Amino acid sequence: MPLDPFRILGAALLATLAMTSLLIGVVIGLYGRPSRRTNAIIMAFGTGALIQALALELAFEGAERLIEEAHLSGIVSWCWVAAGFVVGGVSYSLGNRWLDDYGAALRHPALTKLYLLRQKRERSADLLGRLARVDLLCSLPPEEMEEVLLCVQPVHVAAGETIFRQGDTGDALYLIDQGEVAVLVNGSASNTSTAPDAVPLARLAAGQSFGETALLTGEPRTATITAITDVALLKIDKEHFDELLDESPRLRHAVETLNSQRLLHNVATLRERPDAAAWQKLALANVQRLSRKEQEALLAKQAATGSPLALFLGATLDGIPASVVIGANFETLDAFRFTFLVAIFLSSVPEAIGSTLGMRQAGFGTRRIFTLWSLLVLAATLAGGLSSAFLAEASPVVLTVIGAIAGGGILAMVSSVMMPEAYEDGGPAVGLATIAGFLIAFLFAFV
């Protein structure tokens, strides 16, 4: 059967109409600056409309098509629809995860936070593995380690260098990650480690710490510390150390215990060491938040290094499935049901607003943001027209499965992006907004 240009053009125009709301959302996000709560309520409304459209327009009507036109049983029809939704959801999740690593997560605030937190956890895993070897910190419950992570600074000292001298002001606690240091005490008033009467007091190795005495007492350093080998240290400044002691009675007790042991001229472990790997795993599980400073730094880094192509492909992953559904189901304007199109239109506005705000926060310029979303509208137009051209004579099974795959991708996007973002910014009120969106979309099924 020859291609029907009017049908293809109609499908392309409807797909364009559905996605034009993205540009409306971009304009509102750039110049209207709605409150986060307002945008969350609108997003929840669109989410409800999408859920209704997915349930009735795609899932139920797809199964009904198989029963009536392909003469399949209800269970078999359900299996086809279910398989399509599962494939679509898994494909979206895997594709989204892969594109996130190249910077596509910046298109959604919810994805951005999850991606940046995952990056922080990956970086924290290495640092926690090193901290797990330090006796002093192993005395802490793993759930208190997130605050410690924010305070630790890696320091490298070459063999033979002096880290601090006896008599210096105490400014930091040091944790030994690799290497060995010598503890020297001067027998005279001289404060140099090269004094003839400098007495070697102890050798400290990986897993031990030093410098806490001066921080606890406020007195000058009681010994000189010199690197025997190249040393990798983890440094906690006095200001952060004092804050940690105030917030963690367990740490204060551990430091005071260690200090009293050293007064007895014996550097010993505080208690039986817990399993380092298990401690690291528990501590990492408690890395659950990003400070504002961390988030801004990571956003700037991702904006500078992220791929524009990844951003575009990520946005395409969100929008193209809906265009495919519109194109595949369009025959004539009189026969077309606009429920799904309206749901896509309503949900795309707050999605674009939130994405625009997030991209501006990450440092994207106005032109770059408009270009991205304009290209997405163009891609949606092509997807709508092509799906109409190639699926015009498709069998009921093919139409249903393709619609279900697209629906699975849309549902995965709604549940992983729109719903968490709406609740985070809007609170319990988003529940009523979601119901309202569902009912309004349901109303369109009767008009």
C-alpha positions as CSV (number, residue, x, y, z in Angstrom):
1,M,0.0,0.0,0.0
2,P,1.5,3.4,-1.0
3,L,2.4,5.9,1.8
4,D,-0.2,8.4,2.7
5,P,1.5,11.8,3.0
6,F,-1.4,13.4,4.8
7,R,-1.4,10.7,7.4
8,I,2.4,11.1,7.9
9,L,2.1,14.9,8.0
10,G,-0.8,14.7,10.5
11,A,1.2,12.3,12.8
12,A,4.3,14.6,12.6
13,L,2.2,17.7,13.4
14,L,0.5,16.0,16.4
15,A,3.9,14.8,17.8
16,T,5.2,18.4,17.4
17,L,2.2,19.8,19.2
18,A,2.7,17.4,22.1
19,M,6.3,18.3,22.4
20,T,5.9,22.1,21.9
21,S,5.0,22.3,25.5
22,L,8.7,21.6,26.2
23,L,9.6,25.0,24.7
24,I,6.8,26.6,26.8
25,G,8.4,25.0,29.9
26,V,11.8,26.3,28.9
27,V,10.5,29.9,28.6
28,I,8.8,29.7,31.9
29,G,11.9,28.2,33.6
30,L,14.2,30.8,32.2
31,Y,12.1,33.9,32.6
32,G,9.1,33.1,34.8
33,R,11.1,31.5,37.6
34,P,8.1,29.6,39.3
35,S,8.6,28.4,42.8
36,R,9.7,24.8,43.2
37,R,6.5,23.9,45.0
38,T,4.3,25.3,42.1
39,N,6.3,23.4,39.6
40,A,6.0,20.2,41.7
41,I,2.2,20.5,41.8
42,I,2.1,21.0,38.0
43,M,4.4,18.0,37.6
44,A,2.3,15.8,39.8
45,F,-0.8,16.8,37.8
46,G,1.0,15.8,34.6
47,T,2.1,12.5,36.2
48,G,-1.5,11.6,37.0
49,A,-2.5,12.3,33.5
50,L,0.3,10.2,32.1
51,I,-0.5,7.3,34.4
52,Q,-4.1,7.3,33.2
53,A,-3.1,7.5,29.6
54,L,-0.6,4.6,30.0
55,A,-3.1,2.4,31.8
56,L,-6.1,3.0,29.4
57,E,-4.7,4.3,26.1
58,L,-1.8,1.9,25.9
59,A,-2.1,-1.0,28.2
60,F,-5.9,-1.7,28.2
61,E,-6.6,-0.7,24.6
62,G,-3.5,-2.6,23.4
63,A,-4.8,-5.8,25.0
64,E,-8.3,-5.1,23.7
65,R,-6.9,-4.8,20.2
66,L,-5.2,-8.2,20.5
67,I,-8.4,-9.8,21.8
68,E,-10.7,-8.3,19.1
69,E,-8.4,-8.2,16.0
70,A,-5.8,-10.9,16.6
71,H,-8.4,-13.2,18.4
72,L,-6.0,-13.9,21.3
73,S,-7.2,-14.8,24.8
74,G,-7.1,-12.3,27.6
75,I,-4.1,-13.9,29.4
76,V,-2.1,-14.1,26.2
77,S,-2.9,-10.5,25.4
78,W,-1.9,-9.5,28.8
79,C,1.4,-11.3,28.4
80,W,2.2,-9.4,25.2
81,V,1.5,-6.1,26.9
82,A,3.4,-7.0,30.0
83,A,6.4,-8.1,28.0
84,G,6.4,-4.8,26.1
85,F,6.3,-2.7,29.2
86,V,9.1,-4.7,30.9
87,V,11.3,-4.4,27.8
88,G,10.6,-0.7,27.6
89,G,11.2,-0.1,31.3
90,V,14.5,-2.1,31.3
91,S,15.7,-0.4,28.1
92,Y,15.0,3.0,29.5
93,S,16.7,2.3,32.8
94,L,19.9,0.8,31.2
95,G,20.1,3.5,28.5
96,N,19.5,6.2,31.1
97,R,22.2,4.8,33.4
98,W,24.7,4.6,30.6
99,L,24.0,8.2,29.3
100,D,24.2,9.6,32.9
101,D,27.9,8.7,33.0
102,Y,28.4,11.1,30.1
103,G,26.5,14.0,31.6
104,A,22.9,13.3,30.6
105,A,21.8,13.3,34.2
106,L,21.9,17.1,34.2
107,R,18.7,17.3,32.2
108,H,16.6,16.4,35.3
109,P,17.2,17.7,38.9
110,A,16.1,14.4,40.4
111,L,18.5,12.4,38.1
112,T,21.3,15.0,38.8
113,K,21.0,14.5,42.6
114,L,21.1,10.7,42.3
115,Y,24.0,10.8,39.9
116,L,26.1,13.2,41.9
117,L,25.4,11.2,45.1
118,R,26.4,8.0,43.3
119,Q,29.7,9.8,42.2
120,K,30.3,10.9,45.8
121,R,29.8,7.3,47.0
122,E,32.2,6.0,44.4
123,R,34.8,8.5,45.5
124,S,34.1,7.8,49.2
125,A,34.6,4.1,48.8
126,D,38.3,4.5,48.2
127,L,38.7,7.0,51.1
128,L,36.7,4.9,53.5
129,G,38.9,1.9,52.6
130,R,41.9,3.9,53.7
131,L,40.2,5.2,56.8
132,A,39.1,1.6,57.7
133,R,42.8,0.9,58.5
134,V,43.1,3.7,61.0
135,D,42.6,2.4,64.6
136,L,41.2,5.7,65.9
137,L,38.4,5.9,63.4
138,C,37.5,2.3,63.5
139,S,36.3,3.0,67.0
140,L,33.5,5.1,65.5
141,P,30.2,3.7,64.4
142,P,30.1,3.6,60.6
143,E,27.0,5.8,60.5
144,E,29.1,8.7,61.9
145,M,31.7,8.5,59.1
146,E,29.9,10.8,56.6
147,E,30.9,13.9,58.7
148,V,34.5,12.7,58.9
149,L,34.6,12.3,55.1
150,L,33.8,16.0,54.6
151,C,36.8,17.0,56.8
152,V,39.6,14.7,55.5
153,Q,42.4,16.1,53.3
154,P,45.1,13.9,51.7
155,V,48.7,15.0,52.3
156,H,51.9,13.5,51.0
157,V,55.3,14.0,52.7
158,A,58.6,12.9,51.4
159,A,61.0,10.8,53.4
160,G,63.2,12.9,55.8
161,E,60.8,15.8,55.9
162,T,59.5,17.1,59.2
163,I,55.7,17.2,59.5
164,F,55.7,19.4,62.6
165,R,58.1,20.2,65.4
166,Q,58.0,20.1,69.1
167,G,56.7,23.4,70.4
168,D,54.6,24.2,67.3
169,T,51.0,25.2,67.6
170,G,48.7,22.2,67.1
171,D,46.7,22.8,64.0
172,A,45.6,19.3,62.8
173,L,45.2,15.6,63.5
174,Y,47.0,13.2,61.1
175,L,46.1,9.7,60.2
176,I,48.7,7.5,58.5
177,D,47.5,5.9,55.3
178,Q,50.9,4.6,54.1
179,G,54.5,4.8,55.3
180,E,56.2,5.3,58.6
181,V,57.0,8.3,60.8
182,A,59.3,8.8,63.8
183,V,58.2,10.4,67.0
184,L,61.1,12.4,68.5
185,V,61.3,14.3,71.9
186,N,63.9,16.9,72.5
187,G,65.7,16.7,75.8
188,S,66.6,20.4,75.8
189,A,64.9,23.7,75.2
190,S,65.7,23.4,71.5
191,N,62.8,22.7,69.3
192,T,64.5,21.3,66.3
193,S,64.4,17.7,65.4
194,T,68.1,17.7,64.7
195,A,69.0,18.7,68.2
196,P,71.8,16.4,69.5
197,D,69.7,15.2,72.4
198,A,66.6,14.4,70.4
199,V,65.2,11.1,71.8
200,P,63.4,8.6,69.5
201,L,60.1,7.9,71.2
202,A,58.2,5.7,68.8
203,R,57.7,4.7,65.2
204,L,54.2,5.0,63.9
205,A,53.0,3.1,60.8
206,A,49.9,2.8,58.6
207,G,46.7,2.6,60.6
208,Q,48.0,4.8,63.4
209,S,47.5,8.5,64.1
210,F,49.3,11.4,65.7
211,G,48.8,15.1,66.7
212,E,45.7,14.7,68.9
213,T,47.4,15.7,72.2
214,A,48.0,19.3,71.3
215,L,44.5,19.6,69.9
216,L,42.9,18.3,73.1
217,T,45.0,20.3,75.5
218,G,45.6,23.5,73.5
219,E,49.2,23.2,74.4
220,P,52.1,23.3,71.9
221,R,53.2,20.1,70.2
222,T,54.9,17.7,72.6
223,A,57.0,15.9,70.0
224,T,58.5,16.3,66.6
225,I,57.2,14.0,63.8
226,T,59.5,13.2,60.9
227,A,58.8,11.0,57.9
228,I,61.0,7.9,57.8
229,T,59.6,6.8,54.4
230,D,57.5,8.6,51.9
231,V,54.2,9.0,53.8
232,A,50.6,9.4,52.7
233,L,48.6,11.1,55.4
234,L,45.0,12.0,55.9
235,K,44.7,15.4,57.7
236,I,41.8,16.8,59.7
237,D,42.2,20.5,60.6
238,K,41.7,21.7,64.1
239,E,38.5,23.5,63.3
240,H,36.9,20.4,61.8
241,F,38.4,18.2,64.5
242,D,36.7,20.3,67.3
243,E,33.4,20.1,65.4
244,L,33.7,16.3,65.2
245,L,34.5,16.0,68.9
246,D,31.4,18.1,69.7
247,E,29.2,16.0,67.5
248,S,30.6,12.6,68.4
249,P,31.1,11.5,72.0
250,R,32.4,8.2,70.7
251,L,35.2,10.0,68.9
252,R,36.0,12.2,71.9
253,H,36.3,9.1,74.1
254,A,38.5,7.3,71.6
255,V,40.9,10.3,71.3
256,E,41.1,10.8,75.0
257,T,41.8,7.1,75.5
258,L,44.5,7.1,72.9
259,N,46.1,10.2,74.4
260,S,46.2,8.6,77.9
261,Q,47.8,5.5,76.4
262,R,50.5,7.6,74.9
263,L,51.3,9.3,78.2
264,L,52.3,5.8,79.2
265,H,54.8,5.7,76.3
266,N,52.9,3.0,74.5
267,V,51.1,3.5,71.2
268,A,48.5,0.7,71.2
269,T,45.3,-0.1,69.5
270,L,42.2,1.1,71.2
271,R,40.3,-2.1,71.1
272,E,39.9,-5.3,69.0
273,R,39.7,-4.1,65.4
274,P,36.4,-4.7,63.6
275,D,36.5,-6.2,60.2
276,A,37.7,-3.4,58.0
277,A,35.8,-4.5,54.9
278,A,32.5,-4.7,56.8
279,W,33.1,-1.4,58.5
280,Q,33.8,0.3,55.1
281,K,30.7,-1.2,53.6
282,L,28.5,0.0,56.5
283,A,30.1,3.5,56.5
284,L,29.6,3.8,52.7
285,A,26.0,2.9,53.1
286,N,25.6,6.0,55.3
287,V,26.9,8.4,52.7
288,Q,23.4,9.6,51.8
289,R,23.6,13.3,51.2
290,L,25.4,16.1,49.3
291,S,26.3,19.4,50.9
292,R,25.5,22.5,48.9
293,K,29.2,23.1,48.3
294,E,29.7,19.6,47.0
295,Q,26.7,19.7,44.8
296,E,27.8,23.0,43.2
297,A,31.3,21.8,42.6
298,L,30.1,18.5,41.0
299,L,27.6,20.3,38.9
300,A,30.2,22.7,37.6
301,K,32.5,19.8,36.8
302,Q,29.8,17.8,35.0
303,A,28.7,20.9,33.0
304,A,32.3,21.4,31.8
305,T,33.0,17.8,31.0
306,G,29.6,16.4,30.0
307,S,28.8,15.6,26.4
308,P,26.2,17.8,24.7
309,L,25.3,14.7,22.6
310,A,24.7,12.7,25.8
311,L,22.3,15.4,27.0
312,F,20.5,15.3,23.7
313,L,20.3,11.5,23.6
314,G,19.0,11.5,27.2
315,A,16.3,14.0,26.4
316,T,15.4,12.0,23.3
317,L,15.1,8.9,25.5
318,D,12.5,10.8,27.5
319,G,10.5,12.2,24.6
320,I,10.7,9.9,21.6
321,P,8.6,7.0,23.0
322,A,5.6,9.3,23.3
323,S,6.0,10.5,19.7
324,V,6.2,6.9,18.4
325,V,2.9,6.1,20.2
326,I,1.2,9.2,18.7
327,G,2.5,8.4,15.2
328,A,1.6,4.7,15.3
329,N,-2.0,5.4,16.5
330,F,-2.8,8.2,14.2
331,E,-5.1,7.6,11.2
332,T,-7.3,10.6,10.8
333,L,-8.1,13.5,13.1
334,D,-11.7,12.4,13.5
335,A,-10.6,9.0,14.7
336,F,-7.7,10.1,16.8
337,R,-8.2,10.1,20.6
338,F,-6.4,13.1,22.2
339,T,-6.2,11.8,25.7
340,F,-2.6,10.6,25.4
341,L,-1.5,13.7,23.6
342,V,-3.0,16.0,26.2
343,A,-1.3,13.9,29.0
344,I,2.1,14.3,27.2
345,F,1.5,18.0,26.7
346,L,0.6,18.6,30.4
347,S,3.5,16.6,31.8
348,S,6.1,18.1,29.5
349,V,5.7,21.6,30.7
350,P,6.8,21.0,34.4
351,E,9.4,18.5,33.2
352,A,11.0,21.2,31.0
353,I,10.7,23.8,33.8
354,G,12.6,21.6,36.2
355,S,15.2,20.6,33.7
356,T,15.8,24.2,32.7
357,L,16.3,25.3,36.3
358,G,18.7,22.4,36.9
359,M,20.7,23.2,33.7
360,R,20.9,26.9,34.6
361,Q,22.2,25.9,38.0
362,A,24.8,23.7,36.3
363,G,26.0,26.7,34.3
364,F,24.3,26.1,30.9
365,G,23.6,29.2,28.8
366,T,20.2,30.2,27.5
367,R,21.2,29.5,23.9
368,R,22.4,26.0,24.7
369,I,19.3,25.2,26.6
370,F,17.0,26.4,23.8
371,T,19.0,24.5,21.3
372,L,18.8,21.2,23.2
373,W,15.0,21.4,23.6
374,S,14.4,22.6,20.0
375,L,16.4,19.7,18.7
376,L,14.2,17.4,20.8
377,V,11.0,18.8,19.3
378,L,12.5,18.3,15.9
379,A,13.4,14.7,16.7
380,A,9.9,14.1,18.1
381,T,8.4,15.4,14.8
382,L,10.6,13.0,12.8
383,A,9.7,10.1,15.1
384,G,6.0,10.8,14.8
385,G,6.1,10.9,11.0
386,L,8.4,7.9,10.6
387,S,6.4,5.7,13.0
388,S,3.2,6.6,11.1
389,A,4.9,5.7,7.8
390,F,6.4,2.4,8.9
391,L,3.6,1.2,11.2
392,A,0.6,2.0,9.0
393,E,0.1,-1.6,8.0
394,A,1.5,-3.2,11.0
395,S,-0.3,-6.2,12.6
396,P,-2.2,-5.8,15.9
397,V,0.5,-7.6,17.7
398,V,3.3,-5.4,16.4
399,L,1.3,-2.2,17.1
400,T,0.5,-3.4,20.6
401,V,4.0,-4.5,21.5
402,I,5.6,-1.3,20.2
403,G,3.1,0.8,22.1
404,A,3.8,-1.2,25.2
405,I,7.6,-0.8,24.9
406,A,7.1,2.9,24.5
407,G,4.7,2.9,27.5
408,G,7.3,1.0,29.6
409,G,9.9,3.6,28.9
410,I,7.5,6.4,29.7
411,L,6.4,4.8,32.9
412,A,10.1,4.2,34.0
413,M,10.8,7.9,33.3
414,V,7.7,9.0,35.3
415,S,8.5,6.8,38.3
416,S,12.2,7.5,38.4
417,V,12.2,11.2,37.6
418,M,8.9,13.0,37.8
419,M,7.3,11.4,40.9
420,P,10.4,11.7,43.2
421,E,11.1,15.2,42.0
422,A,7.4,16.3,42.5
423,Y,7.3,14.8,46.1
424,E,10.6,16.3,47.1
425,D,9.6,19.8,46.2
426,G,5.8,19.6,46.7
427,G,5.4,17.4,49.7
428,P,2.1,15.6,50.5
429,A,0.0,18.0,48.4
430,V,1.3,16.3,45.2
431,G,-1.0,13.3,46.0
432,L,-4.1,15.4,45.4
433,A,-2.6,17.0,42.3
434,T,-1.8,13.5,40.9
435,I,-5.4,12.4,41.4
436,A,-6.6,15.6,39.7
437,G,-4.4,14.9,36.7
438,F,-5.6,11.3,36.5
439,L,-9.3,12.3,36.6
440,I,-9.0,15.2,34.1
441,A,-7.2,12.8,31.6
442,F,-9.9,10.2,32.3
443,L,-12.5,12.8,31.4
444,F,-11.0,13.2,28.0
445,A,-11.8,9.6,27.3
446,F,-15.5,10.5,27.2
447,V,-15.3,13.7,25.2
